[in-house]
Amino acid sequence: MCGIVGGICKNNITPILVEGLKRLEYRGYDSAGVVVLDEDNHLYRARAVGKVANLEQNIRDQQKPLNGTIGIAHTRWATHGEPSSRNAHPHICNHSVSVVHNGIIENFLALKSEQKSQGYNFTSDTDTEVIAHAIHKALETSNTLLEATQKAITTFEGAYGVGVVSPKYPGHIIAARSGSPLVIGVSKKGHFIASDQMALLEITKEFIFLEEGDIADITLESVTIYDVNGAQVNREVKTSKLKSGQTSKGNYAHYMLKEIFEQPQAIQDTLESRITKDSVLPSAFGHKAADIFKSTKHIQIIACGTSYNAGLVAKYWLEDIAKIPTHIEVASEYRYRNPIILDNTLFVTISQSGETADTLEALKSVKKLAKDKNIHTLTICNSAESSLTRESELTFLTHAGPEIGVASTKAFTTQLVSLALLAVAVGRCHKQVSKQQEATIVDGLNRLPGLIKKTLKQEDQIKELAKTFKNKFNALFLGRGSMHAIAMEGALKLKEISYIHAEAYPAGELKHGPIALIDKDTPVIAIAPNDALLDKLKSNLQEVKSRGSEMIVFEDEVAEVSPMKGMTVVPTTTNLGRITAPIIFTIPLQLLSYHVALIKGTDVDQPRNLAKSVTVE
């Protein structure tokens, strides 16, 4: 969840470290810090609470320049200990070892107790500090910083991505990963490490992606990598297709707004080369996909957050279109119980980053059963070099491009498009989808970019509606069928960026409790597509309106929801099918949340307490 940047180069590395931290701000954080080995071979550190801009000011205020050719830096998202300067990374042990760390050391209390008995003093409340002390202790019986780090990490339980420097070995940075991603940037200027390649795009496009259990000894001239068993290995240098400009806001006020308006192009990119004029190509999921889909009798979807909501929509599609029994579960719950996995199951994981810790661990646990039960794995992901894509048998990339805003928008809609293609591909392999039905769905998907552009033109009206939320603190979202999942996504967006408490319910459940919450201070947002449940939904809206709530109804133009006093009906689009409707109705909910957040004055792109990539439990 936090951000790591480090490196060794020929010139002063401090500006590179600070710029790298700025490029990782989107991940979410509460403090930042940097340490360099200065010209006197001393560890020289600056830390600050809040934004990287505060760290920059701190660096300018230092008595002497924070200069050096080797260093590490970090943006921290608090897990152990409050956000404060003393808890910010990097951490230093006895002026001899400095570390930055992503992840959680689960046995840190036991290690801390042992280290205190060894005479170590703790200057923070973090779990990370035990890493610095453990490496310092291991240096007593080691000939290199690499060896000391290798010894220390054998005592850790949990997840870590670690960068280590020491004045005793001034020409080296050690990088190690277990459950938390790290990349190495290869450049003529030197070698660099980061938790995300976007931190280094201004320096290099050449990256080595460390695999699970890898540890690397990095110098100015070389990168030497060892696997989990200590054997030296070669990892391929890959050229990133990301462009530095893709991570800028351009002319938009916020990343989130930019990414909302990028959705037509993102969907078009996701569809490209995955469909023909009238059919879906199963090979888009992998060359073995058609055979795997034919043998599939059950589908299990695992995801978290927004990706979980996408999976809920997919359950409707897969059972309705492909006629395949489909189950979906939150990854953090699934991995800690003893689920019954049926033979011939397709195990689908969904993640924007491909590094979501709970989803990744759920996948690893299922893979152990794969051979005996004919279980196959598929990940739907936005990152080609992520841990999930490397662990999964089949991969489908969403091609949404970099998503910087913490609240997911284009990643969600491209996930939905990907899952729609999956439903059609599986249905066709099981002969449940006719050629005509497939052609109709493909035509609808092809029309999506244009339909979204039309929907985005409603921004001004939605901006006006957002003003009614200025003094509101609660909201209810309603939907029926697959629209319940879209309502859940709308409520999640409002919670994430405006801090308004919001819940979503199937509209038919109102009478079973939630209707007690409805009054003039609780606005209700409903989604009204023109489907088989429309008449039922209209009755539910009458129930809500009779309780005095202010209502916003986003409708299909042919749904003809009758406006009432205190109800605003927004015709969103017209004549949508079961695939296109959930995707289109997502757009006005994103815009509503965005403009409510502006009115509330919250941090839209980096909402409090949240991080973009959740790489810890």
Sequence and secondary structure as in RCSB ss.txt:
>XXXX:A:sequence
MCGIVGGICKNNITPILVEGLKRLEYRGYDSAGVVVLDEDNHLYRARAVGKVANLEQNIRDQQKPLNGTIGIAHT
RWATHGEPSSRNAHPHICNHSVSVVHNGIIENFLALKSEQKSQGYNFTSDTDTEVIAHAIHKALETSNTLLEATQ
KAITTFEGAYGVGVVSPKYPGHIIAARSGSPLVIGVSKKGHFIASDQMALLEITKEFIFLEEGDIADITLESVTI
YDVNGAQVNREVKTSKLKSGQTSKGNYAHYMLKEIFEQPQAIQDTLESRITKDSVLPSAFGHKAADIFKSTKHIQ
IIACGTSYNAGLVAKYWLEDIAKIPTHIEVASEYRYRNPIILDNTLFVTISQSGETADTLEALKSVKKLAKDKNI
HTLTICNSAESSLTRESELTFLTHAGPEIGVASTKAFTTQLVSLALLAVAVGRCHKQVSKQQEATIVDGLNRLPG
LIKKTLKQEDQIKELAKTFKNKFNALFLGRGSMHAIAMEGALKLKEISYIHAEAYPAGELKHGPIALIDKDTPVI
AIAPNDALLDKLKSNLQEVKSRGSEMIVFEDEVAEVSPMKGMTVVPTTTNLGRITAPIIFTIPLQLLSYHVALIK
GTDVDQPRNLAKSVTVE
>XXXX:A:secstr
  EEEEEEESS  HHHHHHHHHHTGGG  SEEEEEEE TTS EEEEEEES HHHHHHHHHHSSS    SEEEEEE
E  SSS SSTTTSS EEETTTEEEEEEEEETTHHHHHHHHHHTT    SS STHHHHHHHHHHHTT SSHHHHHH
HHHTT  EEEEEEEE TTSTT EEEEEEBS  EEEEETTEEEEESSGGGGTTT SEEEE  TT EEEE SS EEE
E TTS EE   EEE    GGGGS TTSSSHHHHHHHTHHHHHHHHHTTTB SS B GGGG TTHHHHHHH  EEE
EEE HHHHHHHHHHHHHIIIII   EEEEEHHHHTTS     TTEEEEEEESSS  HHHHHHHHHHHTTHHHHT 
EEEEEES TTSHHHHH SEEEE       SSS SHHHHHHHHHHHHHHHHHHHHTT S HHHHHHHHHHHHHHHH
HHHHHHTTHHHHHHHHGGGTT  EEEEEE THHHHHHHHHHHHHHHHH  EEEEEEGGGGGGTGGGG STTS EE
EEE SSTTHHHHHHHHHHHHTTT  EEEEEETTT     TTEEEEEEESS  TTHHHHHHHHHHHHHHHHHHHHH
T  SSS TT  SS    
